[in-house]
């Protein structure tokens, strides 16, 4: 089960740090910054729509995990965008990030789009 921090997001000054971030060491924070950089420069079309789909589900009361899983299960353009993004990102890291860290950043980007 994916456990990602709630009340996370991005503001005008950059990512909002969570309590989890405060207990991470420098290496983990470097990895988190690298993941955030990949999301900030996705290099593929459709990421804003992906964030919007997940954000809309979260706004209607679903947890991030539920919204993410439904997006994957529904398939279609949004799921294909996520798959292309993940495949493309694989070459941008020396060591692949932990899936939970990657999804935490996805949650932040989606949460920032909830009104």
Backbone atoms as SQL, in Angstrom:
CREATE TABLE atoms (id INTEGER PRIMARY KEY, chain TEXT, resi INTEGER, resn TEXT, atom TEXT, x REAL, y REAL, z REAL);
INSERT INTO atoms VALUES
  (1, 'A', 1, 'UNK', 'N', 0.841, -1.171, 0.000),
  (2, 'A', 1, 'UNK', 'CA', 0.000, 0.000, 0.000),
  (3, 'A', 1, 'UNK', 'C', 0.891, 1.241, 0.000),
  (4, 'A', 2, 'UNK', 'N', 0.544, 2.194, -0.831),
  (5, 'A', 2, 'UNK', 'CA', 1.288, 3.445, -0.903),
  (6, 'A', 2, 'UNK', 'C', 0.830, 4.365, 0.210),
  (7, 'A', 3, 'UNK', 'N', 1.776, 4.842, 0.989),
  (8, 'A', 3, 'UNK', 'CA', 1.467, 5.813, 2.034),
  (9, 'A', 3, 'UNK', 'C', 2.204, 7.095, 1.704),
  (10, 'A', 4, 'UNK', 'N', 1.489, 8.072, 1.244),
  (11, 'A', 4, 'UNK', 'CA', 2.090, 9.344, 0.878),
  (12, 'A', 4, 'UNK', 'C', 1.550, 10.418, 1.804),
  (13, 'A', 5, 'UNK', 'N', 2.374, 11.421, 2.126),
  (14, 'A', 5, 'UNK', 'CA', 1.921, 12.462, 3.036),
  (15, 'A', 5, 'UNK', 'C', 0.764, 13.264, 2.465),
  (16, 'A', 6, 'UNK', 'N', -0.195, 13.575, 3.304),
  (17, 'A', 6, 'UNK', 'CA', -1.297, 14.436, 2.913),
  (18, 'A', 6, 'UNK', 'C', -0.871, 15.879, 3.149),
  (19, 'A', 7, 'UNK', 'N', -1.648, 16.814, 2.651),
  (20, 'A', 7, 'UNK', 'CA', -1.373, 18.247, 2.813),
  (21, 'A', 7, 'UNK', 'C', -0.006, 18.634, 2.260),
  (22, 'A', 8, 'UNK', 'N', 0.432, 17.962, 1.223),
  (23, 'A', 8, 'UNK', 'CA', 1.679, 18.344, 0.581),
  (24, 'A', 8, 'UNK', 'C', 1.322, 19.097, -0.688),
  (25, 'A', 9, 'UNK', 'N', 2.275, 19.765, -1.291),
  (26, 'A', 9, 'UNK', 'CA', 1.995, 20.491, -2.518),
  (27, 'A', 9, 'UNK', 'C', 3.139, 21.379, -2.936),
  (28, 'A', 10, 'UNK', 'N', 2.855, 22.201, -3.901),
  (29, 'A', 10, 'UNK', 'CA', 3.836, 23.133, -4.448),
  (30, 'A', 10, 'UNK', 'C', 3.247, 24.527, -4.268),
  (31, 'A', 11, 'UNK', 'N', 4.059, 25.457, -3.805),
  (32, 'A', 11, 'UNK', 'CA', 3.597, 26.831, -3.762),
  (33, 'A', 11, 'UNK', 'C', 4.529, 27.670, -4.620),
  (34, 'A', 12, 'UNK', 'N', 4.347, 28.971, -4.633),
  (35, 'A', 12, 'UNK', 'CA', 5.169, 29.833, -5.491),
  (36, 'A', 12, 'UNK', 'C', 6.655, 29.774, -5.144),
  (37, 'A', 13, 'UNK', 'N', 6.979, 29.394, -3.934),
  (38, 'A', 13, 'UNK', 'CA', 8.377, 29.337, -3.497),
  (39, 'A', 13, 'UNK', 'C', 8.990, 27.963, -3.663),
  (40, 'A', 14, 'UNK', 'N', 8.271, 27.032, -4.280),
  (41, 'A', 14, 'UNK', 'CA', 8.785, 25.679, -4.483),
  (42, 'A', 14, 'UNK', 'C', 7.982, 24.674, -3.705),
  (43, 'A', 15, 'UNK', 'N', 8.529, 23.470, -3.552),
  (44, 'A', 15, 'UNK', 'CA', 7.772, 22.413, -2.886),
  (45, 'A', 15, 'UNK', 'C', 7.551, 22.704, -1.418),
  (46, 'A', 16, 'UNK', 'N', 6.381, 22.343, -0.948),
  (47, 'A', 16, 'UNK', 'CA', 6.088, 22.434, 0.476),
  (48, 'A', 16, 'UNK', 'C', 6.660, 21.179, 1.121),
  (49, 'A', 17, 'UNK', 'N', 7.482, 21.344, 2.094),
  (50, 'A', 17, 'UNK', 'CA', 8.120, 20.207, 2.752),
  (51, 'A', 17, 'UNK', 'C', 7.192, 19.614, 3.800),
  (52, 'A', 18, 'UNK', 'N', 7.283, 18.319, 3.956),
  (53, 'A', 18, 'UNK', 'CA', 6.456, 17.616, 4.928),
  (54, 'A', 18, 'UNK', 'C', 7.304, 17.206, 6.118),
  (55, 'A', 19, 'UNK', 'N', 6.654, 16.661, 7.143),
  (56, 'A', 19, 'UNK', 'CA', 7.399, 16.163, 8.301),
  (57, 'A', 19, 'UNK', 'C', 8.354, 15.065, 7.881),
  (58, 'A', 20, 'UNK', 'N', 7.960, 14.260, 6.911),
  (59, 'A', 20, 'UNK', 'CA', 8.837, 13.205, 6.420),
  (60, 'A', 20, 'UNK', 'C', 10.125, 13.804, 5.872),
  (61, 'A', 21, 'UNK', 'N', 10.013, 14.930, 5.156),
  (62, 'A', 21, 'UNK', 'CA', 11.200, 15.577, 4.613),
  (63, 'A', 21, 'UNK', 'C', 12.173, 15.979, 5.708),
  (64, 'A', 22, 'UNK', 'N', 11.657, 16.399, 6.850),
  (65, 'A', 22, 'UNK', 'CA', 12.513, 16.871, 7.940),
  (66, 'A', 22, 'UNK', 'C', 13.383, 15.767, 8.515),
  (67, 'A', 23, 'UNK', 'N', 12.962, 14.510, 8.381),
  (68, 'A', 23, 'UNK', 'CA', 13.764, 13.428, 8.959),
  (69, 'A', 23, 'UNK', 'C', 14.628, 12.729, 7.920),
  (70, 'A', 24, 'UNK', 'N', 14.570, 13.173, 6.690),
  (71, 'A', 24, 'UNK', 'CA', 15.402, 12.590, 5.642),
  (72, 'A', 24, 'UNK', 'C', 16.804, 13.174, 5.696),
  (73, 'A', 25, 'UNK', 'N', 17.765, 12.380, 5.294),
  (74, 'A', 25, 'UNK', 'CA', 19.142, 12.841, 5.230),
  (75, 'A', 25, 'UNK', 'C', 19.405, 13.572, 3.931),
  (76, 'A', 26, 'UNK', 'N', 20.622, 14.116, 3.778),
  (77, 'A', 26, 'UNK', 'CA', 20.965, 14.883, 2.569),
  (78, 'A', 26, 'UNK', 'C', 20.830, 14.069, 1.284),
  (79, 'A', 27, 'UNK', 'N', 21.211, 12.801, 1.307),
  (80, 'A', 27, 'UNK', 'CA', 21.111, 11.977, 0.095),
  (81, 'A', 27, 'UNK', 'C', 19.658, 11.829, -0.344),
  (82, 'A', 28, 'UNK', 'N', 18.769, 11.572, 0.611),
  (83, 'A', 28, 'UNK', 'CA', 17.365, 11.420, 0.284),
  (84, 'A', 28, 'UNK', 'C', 16.778, 12.732, -0.229),
  (85, 'A', 29, 'UNK', 'N', 17.192, 13.852, 0.374),
  (86, 'A', 29, 'UNK', 'CA', 16.700, 15.151, -0.083),
  (87, 'A', 29, 'UNK', 'C', 17.220, 15.439, -1.489),
  (88, 'A', 30, 'UNK', 'N', 18.476, 15.067, -1.802),
  (89, 'A', 30, 'UNK', 'CA', 19.007, 15.238, -3.148),
  (90, 'A', 30, 'UNK', 'C', 18.182, 14.433, -4.150),
  (91, 'A', 31, 'UNK', 'N', 17.842, 13.208, -3.778),
  (92, 'A', 31, 'UNK', 'CA', 17.026, 12.361, -4.643),
  (93, 'A', 31, 'UNK', 'C', 15.653, 12.987, -4.834),
  (94, 'A', 32, 'UNK', 'N', 15.064, 13.503, -3.764),
  (95, 'A', 32, 'UNK', 'CA', 13.751, 14.140, -3.842),
  (96, 'A', 32, 'UNK', 'C', 13.815, 15.356, -4.763),
  (97, 'A', 33, 'UNK', 'N', 14.868, 16.148, -4.656),
  (98, 'A', 33, 'UNK', 'CA', 15.029, 17.317, -5.525),
  (99, 'A', 33, 'UNK', 'C', 15.181, 16.887, -6.984),
  (100, 'A', 34, 'UNK', 'N', 15.884, 15.793, -7.222),
  (101, 'A', 34, 'UNK', 'CA', 16.051, 15.287, -8.586),
  (102, 'A', 34, 'UNK', 'C', 14.717, 14.827, -9.162),
  (103, 'A', 35, 'UNK', 'N', 13.909, 14.183, -8.346),
  (104, 'A', 35, 'UNK', 'CA', 12.585, 13.739, -8.795),
  (105, 'A', 35, 'UNK', 'C', 11.715, 14.950, -9.107),
  (106, 'A', 36, 'UNK', 'N', 11.732, 15.952, -8.223),
  (107, 'A', 36, 'UNK', 'CA', 10.943, 17.163, -8.453),
  (108, 'A', 36, 'UNK', 'C', 11.372, 17.859, -9.741),
  (109, 'A', 37, 'UNK', 'N', 12.657, 17.843, -10.046),
  (110, 'A', 37, 'UNK', 'CA', 13.158, 18.464, -11.265),
  (111, 'A', 37, 'UNK', 'C', 12.606, 17.754, -12.497),
  (112, 'A', 38, 'UNK', 'N', 12.515, 16.439, -12.445),
  (113, 'A', 38, 'UNK', 'CA', 11.969, 15.669, -13.563),
  (114, 'A', 38, 'UNK', 'C', 10.501, 16.013, -13.778),
  (115, 'A', 39, 'UNK', 'N', 9.760, 16.174, -12.690),
  (116, 'A', 39, 'UNK', 'CA', 8.353, 16.545, -12.812),
  (117, 'A', 39, 'UNK', 'C', 8.202, 17.981, -13.312),
  (118, 'A', 40, 'UNK', 'N', 9.129, 18.855, -12.964),
  (119, 'A', 40, 'UNK', 'CA', 9.061, 20.253, -13.405),
  (120, 'A', 40, 'UNK', 'C', 9.394, 20.402, -14.880),
  (121, 'A', 41, 'UNK', 'N', 10.112, 19.428, -15.438),
  (122, 'A', 41, 'UNK', 'CA', 10.500, 19.434, -16.847),
  (123, 'A', 41, 'UNK', 'C', 10.137, 18.077, -17.449),
  (124, 'A', 42, 'UNK', 'N', 8.831, 17.798, -17.602),
  (125, 'A', 42, 'UNK', 'CA', 8.426, 16.456, -17.988),
  (126, 'A', 42, 'UNK', 'C', 8.794, 16.038, -19.411),
  (127, 'A', 43, 'UNK', 'N', 8.984, 16.988, -20.319),
  (128, 'A', 43, 'UNK', 'CA', 9.375, 16.709, -21.697),
  (129, 'A', 43, 'UNK', 'C', 8.371, 15.870, -22.476),
  (130, 'A', 44, 'UNK', 'N', 7.165, 15.719, -21.970),
  (131, 'A', 44, 'UNK', 'CA', 6.116, 15.066, -22.751),
  (132, 'A', 44, 'UNK', 'C', 4.808, 15.826, -22.557),
  (133, 'A', 45, 'UNK', 'N', 3.948, 15.712, -23.555),
  (134, 'A', 45, 'UNK', 'CA', 2.630, 16.337, -23.502),
  (135, 'A', 45, 'UNK', 'C', 1.709, 15.528, -22.598),
  (136, 'A', 46, 'UNK', 'N', 0.763, 16.192, -21.978),
  (137, 'A', 46, 'UNK', 'CA', -0.286, 15.506, -21.256),
  (138, 'A', 46, 'UNK', 'C', -0.143, 15.437, -19.748),
  (139, 'A', 47, 'UNK', 'N', 0.973, 15.920, -19.209),
  (140, 'A', 47, 'UNK', 'CA', 1.157, 15.816, -17.762),
  (141, 'A', 47, 'UNK', 'C', 0.156, 16.682, -16.999),
  (142, 'A', 48, 'UNK', 'N', -0.154, 17.875, -17.506),
  (143, 'A', 48, 'UNK', 'CA', -1.131, 18.719, -16.814),
  (144, 'A', 48, 'UNK', 'C', -2.503, 18.055, -16.761),
  (145, 'A', 49, 'UNK', 'N', -2.875, 17.349, -17.831),
  (146, 'A', 49, 'UNK', 'CA', -4.142, 16.618, -17.827),
  (147, 'A', 49, 'UNK', 'C', -4.096, 15.481, -16.812),
  (148, 'A', 50, 'UNK', 'N', -2.970, 14.797, -16.721),
  (149, 'A', 50, 'UNK', 'CA', -2.801, 13.717, -15.739),
  (150, 'A', 50, 'UNK', 'C', -2.987, 14.258, -14.328),
  (151, 'A', 51, 'UNK', 'N', -2.315, 15.375, -14.027),
  (152, 'A', 51, 'UNK', 'CA', -2.457, 15.987, -12.700),
  (153, 'A', 51, 'UNK', 'C', -3.917, 16.372, -12.446),
  (154, 'A', 52, 'UNK', 'N', -4.573, 16.922, -13.453),
  (155, 'A', 52, 'UNK', 'CA', -5.955, 17.373, -13.298),
  (156, 'A', 52, 'UNK', 'C', -6.899, 16.208, -13.020),
  (157, 'A', 53, 'UNK', 'N', -6.698, 15.084, -13.695),
  (158, 'A', 53, 'UNK', 'CA', -7.552, 13.914, -13.489),
  (159, 'A', 53, 'UNK', 'C', -7.431, 13.420, -12.049),
  (160, 'A', 54, 'UNK', 'N', -6.211, 13.270, -11.572),
  (161, 'A', 54, 'UNK', 'CA', -5.999, 12.792, -10.202),
  (162, 'A', 54, 'UNK', 'C', -6.501, 13.826, -9.203),
  (163, 'A', 55, 'UNK', 'N', -6.217, 15.102, -9.459),
  (164, 'A', 55, 'UNK', 'CA', -6.650, 16.177, -8.548),
  (165, 'A', 55, 'UNK', 'C', -8.167, 16.222, -8.434),
  (166, 'A', 56, 'UNK', 'N', -8.871, 16.049, -9.536),
  (167, 'A', 56, 'UNK', 'CA', -10.337, 16.078, -9.507),
  (168, 'A', 56, 'UNK', 'C', -10.883, 14.943, -8.641),
  (169, 'A', 57, 'UNK', 'N', -10.271, 13.798, -8.738),
  (170, 'A', 57, 'UNK', 'CA', -10.712, 12.661, -7.920),
  (171, 'A', 57, 'UNK', 'C', -10.400, 12.900, -6.452),
  (172, 'A', 58, 'UNK', 'N', -9.251, 13.493, -6.182),
  (173, 'A', 58, 'UNK', 'CA', -8.900, 13.809, -4.791),
  (174, 'A', 58, 'UNK', 'C', -9.860, 14.863, -4.238),
  (175, 'A', 59, 'UNK', 'N', -10.208, 15.837, -5.067),
  (176, 'A', 59, 'UNK', 'CA', -11.133, 16.889, -4.631),
  (177, 'A', 59, 'UNK', 'C', -12.519, 16.328, -4.322),
  (178, 'A', 60, 'UNK', 'N', -12.859, 15.211, -4.960),
  (179, 'A', 60, 'UNK', 'CA', -14.172, 14.604, -4.707),
  (180, 'A', 60, 'UNK', 'C', -14.140, 13.641, -3.514),
  (181, 'A', 61, 'UNK', 'N', -12.993, 13.576, -2.821),
  (182, 'A', 61, 'UNK', 'CA', -12.922, 12.790, -1.596),
  (183, 'A', 61, 'UNK', 'C', -12.068, 11.542, -1.647),
  (184, 'A', 62, 'UNK', 'N', -11.563, 11.184, -2.804),
  (185, 'A', 62, 'UNK', 'CA', -10.695, 10.013, -2.877),
  (186, 'A', 62, 'UNK', 'C', -9.318, 10.351, -2.335),
  (187, 'A', 63, 'UNK', 'N', -8.674, 9.378, -1.742),
  (188, 'A', 63, 'UNK', 'CA', -7.284, 9.557, -1.335),
  (189, 'A', 63, 'UNK', 'C', -6.423, 9.578, -2.593),
  (190, 'A', 64, 'UNK', 'N', -5.196, 10.038, -2.467),
  (191, 'A', 64, 'UNK', 'CA', -4.292, 10.020, -3.618),
  (192, 'A', 64, 'UNK', 'C', -4.153, 8.600, -4.143),
  (193, 'A', 65, 'UNK', 'N', -3.967, 7.645, -3.250),
  (194, 'A', 65, 'UNK', 'CA', -3.781, 6.249, -3.663),
  (195, 'A', 65, 'UNK', 'C', -4.970, 5.752, -4.484),
  (196, 'A', 66, 'UNK', 'N', -6.179, 6.038, -4.012),
  (197, 'A', 66, 'UNK', 'CA', -7.385, 5.619, -4.747),
  (198, 'A', 66, 'UNK', 'C', -7.449, 6.291, -6.120),
  (199, 'A', 67, 'UNK', 'N', -7.200, 7.591, -6.148),
  (200, 'A', 67, 'UNK', 'CA', -7.265, 8.350, -7.399),
  (201, 'A', 67, 'UNK', 'C', -6.217, 7.847, -8.391),
  (202, 'A', 68, 'UNK', 'N', -5.022, 7.599, -7.908),
  (203, 'A', 68, 'UNK', 'CA', -3.940, 7.095, -8.765),
  (204, 'A', 68, 'UNK', 'C', -4.301, 5.719, -9.318),
  (205, 'A', 69, 'UNK', 'N', -4.736, 4.816, -8.443),
  (206, 'A', 69, 'UNK', 'CA', -5.080, 3.462, -8.880),
  (207, 'A', 69, 'UNK', 'C', -6.218, 3.464, -9.894),
  (208, 'A', 70, 'UNK', 'N', -7.222, 4.310, -9.692),
  (209, 'A', 70, 'UNK', 'CA', -8.326, 4.396, -10.656),
  (210, 'A', 70, 'UNK', 'C', -7.844, 4.933, -11.997),
  (211, 'A', 71, 'UNK', 'N', -6.953, 5.914, -11.965),
  (212, 'A', 71, 'UNK', 'CA', -6.411, 6.462, -13.215),
  (213, 'A', 71, 'UNK', 'C', -5.700, 5.356, -13.994),
  (214, 'A', 72, 'UNK', 'N', -4.917, 4.545, -13.309),
  (215, 'A', 72, 'UNK', 'CA', -4.206, 3.447, -13.971),
  (216, 'A', 72, 'UNK', 'C', -5.206, 2.415, -14.495),
  (217, 'A', 73, 'UNK', 'N', -6.178, 2.046, -13.684),
  (218, 'A', 73, 'UNK', 'CA', -7.170, 1.043, -14.081),
  (219, 'A', 73, 'UNK', 'C', -8.023, 1.513, -15.253),
  (220, 'A', 74, 'UNK', 'N', -8.344, 2.796, -15.293),
  (221, 'A', 74, 'UNK', 'CA', -9.171, 3.334, -16.371),
  (222, 'A', 74, 'UNK', 'C', -8.435, 3.304, -17.704),
  (223, 'A', 75, 'UNK', 'N', -7.111, 3.325, -17.663),
  (224, 'A', 75, 'UNK', 'CA', -6.333, 3.290, -18.890),
  (225, 'A', 75, 'UNK', 'C', -6.516, 4.566, -19.693),
  (226, 'A', 76, 'UNK', 'N', -6.418, 4.451, -20.972),
  (227, 'A', 76, 'UNK', 'CA', -6.623, 5.590, -21.855),
  (228, 'A', 76, 'UNK', 'C', -5.434, 6.532, -21.912),
  (229, 'A', 77, 'UNK', 'N', -5.715, 7.720, -22.403),
  (230, 'A', 77, 'UNK', 'CA', -4.673, 8.716, -22.642),
  (231, 'A', 77, 'UNK', 'C', -3.903, 9.082, -21.376),
  (232, 'A', 78, 'UNK', 'N', -4.615, 9.260, -20.270),
  (233, 'A', 78, 'UNK', 'CA', -3.958, 9.684, -19.034),
  (234, 'A', 78, 'UNK', 'C', -2.982, 8.614, -18.535),
  (235, 'A', 79, 'UNK', 'N', -3.423, 7.373, -18.511),
  (236, 'A', 79, 'UNK', 'CA', -2.536, 6.282, -18.076),
  (237, 'A', 79, 'UNK', 'C', -1.363, 6.125, -19.036),
  (238, 'A', 80, 'UNK', 'N', -1.621, 6.266, -20.337),
  (239, 'A', 80, 'UNK', 'CA', -0.536, 6.174, -21.321),
  (240, 'A', 80, 'UNK', 'C', 0.477, 7.299, -21.138),
  (241, 'A', 81, 'UNK', 'N', -0.006, 8.492, -20.793),
  (242, 'A', 81, 'UNK', 'CA', 0.901, 9.614, -20.516),
  (243, 'A', 81, 'UNK', 'C', 1.798, 9.269, -19.345),
  (244, 'A', 82, 'UNK', 'N', 1.223, 8.715, -18.273),
  (245, 'A', 82, 'UNK', 'CA', 2.005, 8.350, -17.089),
  (246, 'A', 82, 'UNK', 'C', 3.052, 7.293, -17.443),
  (247, 'A', 83, 'UNK', 'N', 2.677, 6.307, -18.233),
  (248, 'A', 83, 'UNK', 'CA', 3.623, 5.258, -18.623),
  (249, 'A', 83, 'UNK', 'C', 4.760, 5.850, -19.446),
  (250, 'A', 84, 'UNK', 'N', 4.429, 6.704, -20.424),
  (251, 'A', 84, 'UNK', 'CA', 5.477, 7.347, -21.242),
  (252, 'A', 84, 'UNK', 'C', 6.406, 8.185, -20.365),
  (253, 'A', 85, 'UNK', 'N', 5.820, 8.909, -19.409),
  (254, 'A', 85, 'UNK', 'CA', 6.614, 9.731, -18.501),
  (255, 'A', 85, 'UNK', 'C', 7.582, 8.861, -17.696),
  (256, 'A', 86, 'UNK', 'N', 7.090, 7.765, -17.156),
  (257, 'A', 86, 'UNK', 'CA', 7.941, 6.881, -16.341),
  (258, 'A', 86, 'UNK', 'C', 9.061, 6.266, -17.168),
  (259, 'A', 87, 'UNK', 'N', 8.740, 5.829, -18.371),
  (260, 'A', 87, 'UNK', 'CA', 9.754, 5.234, -19.250),
  (261, 'A', 87, 'UNK', 'C', 10.814, 6.272, -19.594),
  (262, 'A', 88, 'UNK', 'N', 10.371, 7.468, -19.939),
  (263, 'A', 88, 'UNK', 'CA', 11.300, 8.537, -20.286),
  (264, 'A', 88, 'UNK', 'C', 12.189, 8.909, -19.100),
  (265, 'A', 89, 'UNK', 'N', 11.610, 8.931, -17.909),
  (266, 'A', 89, 'UNK', 'CA', 12.358, 9.328, -16.713),
  (267, 'A', 89, 'UNK', 'C', 13.408, 8.306, -16.310),
  (268, 'A', 90, 'UNK', 'N', 13.220, 7.072, -16.702),
  (269, 'A', 90, 'UNK', 'CA', 14.150, 6.014, -16.296),
  (270, 'A', 90, 'UNK', 'C', 15.589, 6.362, -16.675),
  (271, 'A', 91, 'UNK', 'N', 15.778, 6.996, -17.801),
  (272, 'A', 91, 'UNK', 'CA', 17.121, 7.350, -18.253),
  (273, 'A', 91, 'UNK', 'C', 17.677, 8.613, -17.628),
  (274, 'A', 92, 'UNK', 'N', 16.887, 9.302, -16.824),
  (275, 'A', 92, 'UNK', 'CA', 17.332, 10.562, -16.246),
  (276, 'A', 92, 'UNK', 'C', 17.902, 10.410, -14.838),
  (277, 'A', 93, 'UNK', 'N', 17.960, 9.170, -14.343),
  (278, 'A', 93, 'UNK', 'CA', 18.499, 8.899, -13.008),
  (279, 'A', 93, 'UNK', 'C', 19.601, 7.862, -13.106),
  (280, 'A', 94, 'UNK', 'N', 20.670, 8.080, -12.338),
  (281, 'A', 94, 'UNK', 'CA', 21.715, 7.061, -12.266),
  (282, 'A', 94, 'UNK', 'C', 21.176, 5.814, -11.580),
  (283, 'A', 95, 'UNK', 'N', 20.460, 6.019, -10.478),
  (284, 'A', 95, 'UNK', 'CA', 19.788, 4.935, -9.769),
  (285, 'A', 95, 'UNK', 'C', 18.305, 5.254, -9.754),
  (286, 'A', 96, 'UNK', 'N', 17.475, 4.302, -10.124),
  (287, 'A', 96, 'UNK', 'CA', 16.034, 4.586, -10.118),
  (288, 'A', 96, 'UNK', 'C', 15.560, 4.951, -8.713),
  (289, 'A', 97, 'UNK', 'N', 14.709, 5.957, -8.605),
  (290, 'A', 97, 'UNK', 'CA', 14.182, 6.320, -7.286),
  (291, 'A', 97, 'UNK', 'C', 13.213, 5.256, -6.786),
  (292, 'A', 98, 'UNK', 'N', 13.004, 5.262, -5.498),
  (293, 'A', 98, 'UNK', 'CA', 11.995, 4.380, -4.916),
  (294, 'A', 98, 'UNK', 'C', 10.630, 4.799, -5.458),
  (295, 'A', 99, 'UNK', 'N', 9.791, 3.827, -5.732),
  (296, 'A', 99, 'UNK', 'CA', 8.462, 4.123, -6.264),
  (297, 'A', 99, 'UNK', 'C', 7.686, 5.054, -5.336),
  (298, 'A', 100, 'UNK', 'N', 7.770, 4.816, -4.030),
  (299, 'A', 100, 'UNK', 'CA', 7.031, 5.659, -3.074),
  (300, 'A', 100, 'UNK', 'C', 7.497, 7.109, -3.148),
  (301, 'A', 101, 'UNK', 'N', 8.805, 7.344, -3.319),
  (302, 'A', 101, 'UNK', 'CA', 9.310, 8.713, -3.440),
  (303, 'A', 101, 'UNK', 'C', 8.789, 9.364, -4.714),
  (304, 'A', 102, 'UNK', 'N', 8.771, 8.621, -5.787),
  (305, 'A', 102, 'UNK', 'CA', 8.302, 9.134, -7.062),
  (306, 'A', 102, 'UNK', 'C', 6.815, 9.494, -6.975),
  (307, 'A', 103, 'UNK', 'N', 6.034, 8.625, -6.348),
  (308, 'A', 103, 'UNK', 'CA', 4.598, 8.876, -6.217),
  (309, 'A', 103, 'UNK', 'C', 4.295, 10.008, -5.249),
  (310, 'A', 104, 'UNK', 'N', 5.158, 10.221, -4.263),
  (311, 'A', 104, 'UNK', 'CA', 4.987, 11.348, -3.345),
  (312, 'A', 104, 'UNK', 'C', 5.067, 12.661, -4.112),
  (313, 'A', 105, 'UNK', 'N', 5.996, 12.744, -5.048),
  (314, 'A', 105, 'UNK', 'CA', 6.117, 13.961, -5.854),
  (315, 'A', 105, 'UNK', 'C', 4.906, 14.096, -6.779),
  (316, 'A', 106, 'UNK', 'N', 4.452, 12.992, -7.352),
  (317, 'A', 106, 'UNK', 'CA', 3.238, 13.050, -8.174),
  (318, 'A', 106, 'UNK', 'C', 2.075, 13.578, -7.346),
  (319, 'A', 107, 'UNK', 'N', 1.954, 13.094, -6.114),
  (320, 'A', 107, 'UNK', 'CA', 0.872, 13.581, -5.254),
  (321, 'A', 107, 'UNK', 'C', 0.990, 15.079, -5.019),
  (322, 'A', 108, 'UNK', 'N', 2.190, 15.571, -4.802),
  (323, 'A', 108, 'UNK', 'CA', 2.379, 17.014, -4.590),
  (324, 'A', 108, 'UNK', 'C', 1.920, 17.817, -5.805),
  (325, 'A', 109, 'UNK', 'N', 2.302, 17.361, -6.974),
  (326, 'A', 109, 'UNK', 'CA', 1.915, 18.079, -8.188),
  (327, 'A', 109, 'UNK', 'C', 0.407, 18.036, -8.394),
  (328, 'A', 110, 'UNK', 'N', -0.227, 16.921, -8.091),
  (329, 'A', 110, 'UNK', 'CA', -1.680, 16.818, -8.216),
  (330, 'A', 110, 'UNK', 'C', -2.385, 17.666, -7.163),
  (331, 'A', 111, 'UNK', 'N', -1.906, 17.591, -5.936),
  (332, 'A', 111, 'UNK', 'CA', -2.518, 18.349, -4.842),
  (333, 'A', 111, 'UNK', 'C', -2.470, 19.852, -5.098),
  (334, 'A', 112, 'UNK', 'N', -1.432, 20.299, -5.767),
  (335, 'A', 112, 'UNK', 'CA', -1.308, 21.738, -6.026),
  (336, 'A', 112, 'UNK', 'C', -2.370, 22.238, -7.005),
  (337, 'A', 113, 'UNK', 'N', -3.067, 21.327, -7.667),
  (338, 'A', 113, 'UNK', 'CA', -4.098, 21.718, -8.623),
  (339, 'A', 113, 'UNK', 'C', -5.509, 21.633, -8.057),
  (340, 'A', 114, 'UNK', 'N', -5.628, 21.302, -6.784),
  (341, 'A', 114, 'UNK', 'CA', -6.951, 21.239, -6.159),
  (342, 'A', 114, 'UNK', 'C', -7.313, 22.643, -5.704),
  (343, 'A', 115, 'UNK', 'N', -8.480, 23.107, -6.111),
  (344, 'A', 115, 'UNK', 'CA', -8.915, 24.459, -5.726),
  (345, 'A', 115, 'UNK', 'C', -9.387, 24.500, -4.311);
